[in-house]
Amino acid sequence: MSIRTTCPYCGVGCGVIAQPDAARGTVNISGDTTHPANYGRLCSKGSALGQTLGTEGRQLYPEINGARVSMVAALTHIASGFNRIIAEAGPDAVALYVSGQLLTEDYYIANKLMKGFIGTANIDTNSRLCMSSAVAGHKRAFGEDIVPVCYEDLELADLIVLVGSNTAWCHPVLFQRITRAKQQRPDMKVVVVDPRRTLTCEIADLHVPVRGGSDVWLFNGLLAYLHEHGHVATDFIASHTEELDDTLQVACESAGNVNQVATACGIDTERLLEFYRMFADHKRVVTAFSMGVNQSSAGTDKVNSIINCHLLTGRIGEPGMGPFSITGQPNAMGGREVGGLANMLAAHLDLEDASQRELVQNFWRSPRIAERGGLKAVELFDAIYDGKVKAVWIMATNPVVSLPDADKVKEALRRCELVVVSDCFTGTDTNAFAHVLLPAAGWGEKDGTVTNSERRISRQRAFQPLSGEARPDWWLICEVARRMGFDHGFNYDNAHEIFIEHAALSTLKNAGERAFDIGGLADITSAEYDDLVPIQWPVPERNHPGTARLLGSGRFYRRNHRARFVPTPPRAPPNQADSEFPWILNTGRIRDQWHTMSRTGRAPQLGTHLPEPYIDMHAQDALLSAVSDGQLARVETRWGAMVARVRTSGEMPRGSIFVPIHWNASFASDARVGALVNPVVDPVSGEPEFKHTPARITPFPVDWHGFILTRSPIATLAATWWTAIRGARFMRYEIAGRGRSPASEWARQRLQADHPDADWVEFSDPACGVYRGALLVDERIQGCVFISPRTDLPSRTWLSNLFAKKRIGDADRASLLNGGPAASTDDPGPIVCSCFGVGRNTLCKAIAQDQLQTPQEVGRKLQAGTNCGSCLPEIKSLLAK
């Protein structure tokens, strides 16, 4: 039986078809060809979802202080703890920290409990870390958190400007839609505004490598240029906007001279003017922005500087044009709908408006309502650290890794009286600080809705039974609420009942005054909810088809129905590089991993492309820091430090380094980049500055390097530095250390522990510090260890192929001892295409031998790039070389 559901990763919101195979105990995953977000396409992460299921590593039972307890005992303990602290210190002494991984129904109940029954707005979300600047910018300009465009506009636009977005890696399905549209309409132009030359630039007609933090100068300059050259929608402005004069004055004073703008942005004047001319000359423009804009101490102003340019030209609300916030998480938008942020009220109502608070309180029939905004993510954990918040319930997120100044977050949780964590998985960095652990339902077990970046509501349907004692998040919250004494308001039997209440609130006394209106879904039956097809809000009445675009009428959602131009005086990030910390640390995602790897780290397919954390930097900066490509280095800031391997990819500008966000204590000895990040936040949105932290790089000297591949996981590693990743048939550990390497003896003892009589083959050269050993059980490789004073160790991909063999022959034994494959064809090289396991060596050889010219020819020859397309930019790069 096939179940249509939705991917749990990024905000694209791709439709997925899950087909459980009971005989094999597996689930086949494919893209839903009918879903308007992806039309059957999935990225590498979505394609590998089947590998992340199962009970291994799942949180299956409740625990209190590390001991398994009954669900009743755990829920009662939470309720009594929250009640005691509220009685002693007031409602603001408790908090919830939730996640864009929750379903809308979960989010709704969490918000209802905190704001309407406990009476505090101390509920915030990890979505604060990725899109709250976009929310604040939308509200300032439009009066409501509105994304006016849809994905189709990316295909209809004549110019797409991608700002602060490595779309090729972070939103691959959207990137493929843009790529196909550009192939079909070669006149379509793409501009990429990004300090890094990422693989997204492979389709760019122009790359604008602005200095980090200079976006407001860039778009203020564009606003001044458009005005000066007459690209002004005079009638639209007169009828539908206000505050243009003040905004233009600020823009012209700060960025009216293109030479000054070019200097501020760190680019040459002609490249700047080329971008400005392209924007001016194309009416159908979509400016799509993501974390490079939002994650900034000036993120809200960056968002409004972009919106200002669209308002000036009237390029909004019509096909192929508008500002477009590409959301980071699968249900960040759904969380915004129900007021999941500390400064919001449910149904896009205003927490600061007494009449709107009263409306919600009466609808909920709640005993109280929060009267002011609560603590936003960073300040929430500061308050926990200071003892002002004494109890926190963390749901579906890992703040000990993901928040800035993450070591302070660790200490905050260590000090907290009551820490509750509900999660699907065991062993996260945050779980280690929980007094109470609750088993939450995971993807495939949960039932509800999510809303993607284009306002499209989709069903996430269950296709597996609940694991152990896991329960949906909404159920856990309701059970605690009832035990706290809130007998009414939380008596739901299923997600459908919550959804129709949420929909009914959206239309209550609305009359078109709020764009968010799904009243047309408020009376759908349980069967209709089960069968709900993807639909974009507003859905104001029964049988409404949904709304693709907003604001085309020129009617906005401020009190006077006019859009507001927002003056955006540019300002540099508050902490600049200096002689002590000369480089700027930028952080972000990579192609095949997600957040802190709790889910993607379970999928062997996703560990092959970039298997360990890295520090990407310009080769000349590496030279100045006395480090080189492939060596280990220490990154240090005023807040923390970490160790990873240096990479000089050619993507980085001088003065800037990039480190991925994903690695944590389960997968590396010292790679939590959140611990390094400056905790400064945007004063309007509260979103942290993840893209601009002064840092220094120093060598991390070691005497030996090595790796271990083993079919049996290793609990502890005898190494100074290590990383771990799951392979298809083994765990892979990269290790390094100081002094005489004990790893060869230790690894042999560890690998042979369960197989004392098995065959151990080895080569040792103590004088050179080289060691190679392999454990063979019934002529099948069980594990191997390679040690060398150099970093150029044998190919792990070649060795992984040996693990696939049922028997190791004499030639394979010889190659193990020699430290390399018998023939070059045996080593496919580092994996490029995760879906089909195609390595770089295989690709380069086929390109050279068969004179392949296009990605399509490569796909026909090797299949690479023919599934999710995430690797196509890298294949194009290899073809170009």
C-alpha positions, -999 to 999 in steps of 0.1 A, spaced: 0 0 0 14 34 -10 10 64 14 13 100 2 31 121 27 56 150 29 93 152 33 105 162 69 136 182 58 137 217 42 109 242 35 104 231 -1 79 207 12 83 179 -13 56 152 -17 68 117 -9 53 83 -16 61 58 11 55 21 3 62 -2 32 75 -37 23 64 -59 51 82 -89 38 116 -72 39 108 -48 68 118 -18 47 100 12 32 105 22 -4 106 60 -9 99 79 -41 88 114 -51 51 121 -55 46 131 -91 13 148 -83 27 171 -56 30 207 -69 62 214 -49 84 188 -65 64 168 -92 82 136 -82 117 150 -76 135 144 -43 169 155 -32 196 131 -18 182 135 18 146 128 7 156 99 -14 174 83 16 145 86 40 139 49 40 174 44 55 165 66 85 136 45 97 136 16 123 139 15 160 177 15 163 188 46 181 151 56 189 139 70 222 114 42 229 104 48 265 101 76 290 130 82 314 135 102 346 171 109 355 182 81 332 159 54 346 130 40 325 96 49 340 60 46 330 45 72 307 21 82 335 49 87 359 69 109 334 39 130 325 29 135 362 64 144 371 65 171 344 31 185 353 39 187 390 72 202 383 58 229 361 30 236 386 54 239 415 77 263 397 47 285 385 34 286 420 68 296 434 81 320 407 52 328 383 43 316 348 74 334 332 96 309 351 87 281 327 92 279 289 89 257 258 115 256 231 100 239 201 109 233 164 101 237 128 101 198 127 68 198 146 36 194 127 11 224 128 -12 205 151 17 200 176 27 236 173 -9 248 179 -13 229 211 20 240 225 12 276 218 -23 272 233 -10 257 265 17 284 271 0 316 260 -36 307 268 -35 285 299 -2 290 316 -3 326 306 33 333 294 47 339 259 79 320 268 75 297 238 100 301 211 113 278 183 145 269 164 128 286 135 139 318 153 174 308 140 165 306 104 135 328 93 124 352 120 141 381 102 119 374 71 88 373 94 98 407 109 105 422 74 72 410 60 52 424 90 69 458 87 63 461 50 30 442 44 14 443 79 14 405 81 39 377 76 31 371 40 51 353 13 35 368 -18 49 344 -45 49 307 -54 73 282 -69 58 287 -103 71 323 -103 106 309 -103 98 294 -137 80 324 -150 106 350 -140 129 366 -165 154 373 -138 160 354 -106 182 370 -79 194 344 -54 206 363 -23 225 345 5 213 311 -7 233 281 -17 201 268 -34 220 240 -52 227 223 -18 201 237 6 170 236 -16 181 212 -44 146 205 -58 139 243 -63 174 246 -78 165 219 -103 133 237 -112 152 269 -119 178 249 -139 152 233 -161 134 266 -166 166 282 -177 173 254 -201 138 258 -216 142 296 -217 179 305 -223 171 342 -221 162 338 -184 189 353 -162 201 342 -128 222 364 -105 238 349 -73 246 374 -45 268 355 -21 303 360 -6 311 324 -15 313 310 -50 291 280 -43 279 254 -67 248 275 -71 269 298 -92 271 270 -119 239 284 -134 245 321 -127 249 346 -155 264 369 -129 279 363 -95 280 393 -71 305 383 -44 295 409 -18 314 413 14 296 395 42 272 419 60 270 444 31 236 434 17 218 466 29 243 488 11 238 467 -20 200 470 -21 199 506 -9 222 513 -38 198 494 -61 169 514 -48 187 547 -54 197 535 -89 162 525 -99 148 558 -87 175 578 -104 169 560 -137 131 562 -137 123 526 -129 95 537 -106 59 524 -105 44 559 -98 7 550 -98 13 518 -77 33 538 -52 8 566 -50 -22 543 -45 -7 515 -24 24 525 -4 37 551 20 70 564 35 89 563 2 105 597 7 121 589 40 133 555 27 148 571 -5 165 597 16 182 571 37 191 550 6 206 579 -13 225 592 17 240 558 24 243 543 -10 236 569 -37 271 567 -51 278 535 -69 315 537 -63 309 540 -26 285 511 -27 310 490 -46 337 498 -20 313 490 9 304 457 -8 339 448 -18 331 444 -55 341 463 -86 319 490 -98 312 475 -133 300 442 -118 277 462 -94 263 482 -123 257 451 -144 235 437 -116 216 470 -112 210 472 -150 198 436 -151 173 443 -123 162 475 -139 157 459 -174 136 429 -164 101 434 -151 95 399 -140 120 396 -112 120 372 -83 145 380 -55 148 348 -35 166 350 -2 176 326 25 199 322 55 226 345 42 201 374 46 181 362 76 209 350 99 223 384 106 223 411 133 208 433 105 187 406 90 154 424 92 168 455 75 183 433 48 148 418 41 132 452 40 159 466 17 150 438 -8 113 444 -4 118 481 -9 132 475 -44 101 454 -54 77 480 -40 94 508 -59 91 490 -92 56 475 -84 71 441 -90 50 422 -65 19 400 -66 20 393 -103 33 361 -121 71 359 -121 78 387 -97 82 394 -60 104 389 -29 106 353 -19 118 340 15 129 304 10 122 288 44 147 265 61 125 239 78 96 218 67 70 235 90 86 268 99 56 284 81 31 263 100 47 274 132 43 310 122 6 304 114 -2 292 150 20 318 168 49 295 176 73 324 180 75 342 213 63 375 199 33 362 179 -2 351 186 -21 323 169 -37 328 135 -15 358 126 -31 379 154 -12 405 172 0 397 207 4 434 215 -33 442 206 -56 438 236 -87 432 214 -70 405 195 -57 388 227 -93 389 240 -105 373 207 -81 344 211 -88 340 248 -125 339 243 -121 314 214 -100 291 236 -121 297 267 -88 300 285 -83 313 320 -57 339 310 -37 351 280 -1 362 277 -1 400 276 34 407 262 60 390 240 81 362 256 118 355 255 133 348 221 156 318 216 190 333 226 176 354 255 155 324 266 186 303 272 203 334 288 174 335 312 178 298 320 215 304 326 206 332 350 180 312 369 151 333 358 136 305 338 136 274 360 119 248 338 121 242 300 105 217 277 125 212 245 108 195 216 123 180 184 154 202 184 190 201 197 200 236 210 232 224 227 245 221 191 224 245 171 223 277 192 251 303 192 275 304 222 264 267 226 287 260 255 267 286 275 236 267 265 251 235 279 258 253 312 223 268 312 207 234 310 231 220 336 218 248 360 181 244 352 158 229 378 137 209 353 147 201 318 123 180 297 132 168 263 108 150 239 126 136 209 126 107 185 162 98 190 186 89 219 221 102 224 217 138 212 238 165 229 207 180 245 193 147 257 223 144 280 210 173 301 174 161 304 158 152 337 129 138 318 130 122 284 98 116 264 97 93 233 82 113 205 66 99 174 89 102 144 85 108 107 64 79 93 45 76 126 32 112 129 -1 124 114 -9 161 107 0 190 84 29 211 74 31 244 54 60 250 30 77 281 17 50 290 -8 22 287 18 11 253 7 -5 231 33 3 194 29 -5 163 49 22 144 66 6 109 70 16 80 92 26 48 74 42 29 103 29 20 138 43 40 168 76 27 180 77 15 216 58 40 238 64 69 215 35 93 211 27 124 190 39 157 204 4 171 206 -7 141 227 22 145 251 14 182 256 -23 175 261 -16 149 287 7 172 307 -19 201 303 -46 179 318 -24 169 347 -16 206 353 -53 211 360 -65 223 326 -93 199 322 -109 216 292 -92 228 261 -70 197 256 -95 169 250 -85 159 215 -87 124 201 -67 130 169 -49 156 148 -80 163 127 -98 178 157 -69 202 164 -66 212 127 -103 222 123 -100 243 156 -69 260 142 -87 266 109 -118 280 127 -96 305 146 -80 317 114 -114 329 100 -128 342 133 -138 379 128 -114 380 99 -135 394 70 -104 397 48 -84 417 73 -59 390 77 -44 371 47 -40 339 68 -75 325 65 -82 288 61 -117 290 72 -127 269 42 -111 239 59 -127 245 93 -156 221 88 -139 193 68 -147 158 80 -121 133 93 -122 116 59 -117 148 41 -88 157 63 -73 123 56 -76 129 19 -66 166 20 -46 175 -11 -19 202 -10 -34 237 -10 -21 272 -6 -36 296 18 -57 317 19 -86 292 17 -114 315 29 -144 294 20 -155 258 14 -143 243 -19 -119 272 -25 -90 261 -48 -64 279 -28 -44 311 -36 -11 309 -55 -1 346 -52 -9 374 -28 -9 412 -29 -16 414 -67 -46 437 -60 -23 462 -42 -42 457 -10 -19 451 19 -26 441 55 -16 471 75 -44 492 90 -46 516 61 -41 487 36 -9 503 22 25 487 20 53 505 39 87 514 26 110 508 55 141 530 58 172 508 62 203 526 74 232 502 67 254 491 96 283 467 98 281 436 120 290 446 156 321 425 158 348 430 131 380 411 123 411 424 141 447 413 146 437 388 172 408 373 152 416 381 116 391 359 97 353 359 96 335 326 104 305 318 82 284 287 90 258 268 71 245 235 56 260 210 33 243 190 6 236 156 22 232 164 59 205 181 79 206 202 111 225 182 138 224 148 119 200 131 143 181 117 113 205 120 83 234 105 104 214 73 103 215 70 65 247 54 50 239 70 16 243 105 31 277 100 47 297 94 16 299 128 -1 314 149 28 320 124 56 337 148 81 335 184 92 358 208 75 371 244 75 369 259 40 392 289 34 411 307 7 444 290 0 464 323 7 446 327 40 455 291 48 491 299 40 491 329 63 476 308 91 503 281 86 478 254 77 473 236 44 446 216 26 440 182 43 456 192 76 438 195 109 434 230 123 418 247 153 392 274 148 388 297 178 366 327 185 359 347 217 331 322 225 346 288 218 368 265 196 367 234 175 390 212 153 384 201 117 403 194 85 412 223 63 397 225 28 407 250 1 378 245 -24 382 277 -42 347 289 -31 359 312 -4 369 349 -7 399 362 12 393 369 48 364 344 53 361 308 64 331 284 63 323 256 86 292 233 84 267 233 112 259 196 114 285 178 135 280 171 172 293 150 201 279 118 185 298 122 153 330 141 162 352 148 191 353 185 187 332 200 159 302 218 174 305 251 155 276 266 174 299 269 204 320 294 183 292 316 170 287 352 182 254 353 202 246 389 190 211 391 175 190 413 152 173 439 174 140 435 157 137 398 149 160 383 176 177 361 149 214 354 157 244 363 136 255 330 122 274 344 92 298 368 108 320 358 138 357 370 140 379 339 143 415 327 141 430 296 127 459 278 141 475 244 133 464 214 153 496 194 153 493 156 154 519 129 149 497 104 131 465 101 111 443 71 105 409 55 100 390 25 111 362 8 92 343 -18 113 310 -36 111 306 -33 149 304 3 163 331 14 187 321 31 219 353 49 227 383 58 205 419 60 216 426 92 196 432 129 202 407 138 175 381 117 157 350 118 136 324 91 129 300 84 100 278 55 91 287 36 60 266 11 41 280 -19 59 302 -4 86 310 25 108 338 48 96 361 65 121 387 91 111 413 94 139 444 114 146 467 116 177 499 127 193 529 107 205 534 70 196 503 57 180 485 32 203 457 29 177 471 -1 159 473 -22 191 441 -8 205 422 -12 173 433 -48 169 422 -56 204 389 -39 199 382 -54 165 392 -89 176 373 -88 209 343 -106 195 363 -127 171 395 -139 190 402 -168 166 396 -149 134 424 -141 109 443 -109 114 465 -97 85 488 -68 90 517 -48 76 538 -27 100 567 -3 94 575 12 129 604 32 116 580 51 92 550 50 116 529 31 90 505 3 100 478 -16 81 457 -43 96 425 -61 87 403 -86 105 389 -114 83 360 -136 96 353 -166 74 373 -148 47 350 -118 49 364 -84 60 351 -75 95 372 -44 101 404 -27 92 427 0 105 452 22 87 477 45 104 503 68 89 522 100 98 508 115 66 472 124 56 473 107 22 458 75 35 442 48 12 408 54 -4 379 47 19 356 42 -11 378 14 -24 378 -3 10 340 1 13 337 -20 -18 357 -47 -1 331 -48 27 305 -56 1 322 -88 -9 312 -121 7 348 -134 4 382 -116 3 405 -132 -23 443 -133 -23 445 -102 -45 423 -83 -20 445 -95 9 476 -82 -10 459 -49 -17 450 -45 20 487 -50 29 499 -28 1 475 0 11 458 4 -23 437 -13 -49 453 -37 -73 439 -17 -103 428 19 -106 394 8 -117 388 -6 -82 388 29 -66 357 50 -76 371 79 -56 352 102 -33 315 100 -38 298 127 -59 264 111 -67 251 98 -34 220 82 -49 239 58 -71 273 58 -53 293 72 -83 327 85 -73 348 113 -87 374 89 -102 347 70 -121 332 103 -134 365 118 -145 375 86 -163 342 83 -181 343 120 -191 378 116 -205 375 82 -222 340 88 -237 345 126 -243 313 133 -224 302 169 -228 269 173 -208 254 162 -175 228 143 -196 255 123 -213 271 115 -179 237 104 -167 231 81 -196 265 65 -191 267 63 -153 232 72 -140 248 100 -119 226 130 -116 195 112 -129 176 108 -96 176 138 -72 199 161 -93 217 173 -62 251 163 -76 245 180 -110 263 212 -101 294 192 -91 292 171 -123 291 203 -143 321 215 -125 340 183 -134 329 186 -170 342 222 -170 376 210 -157 
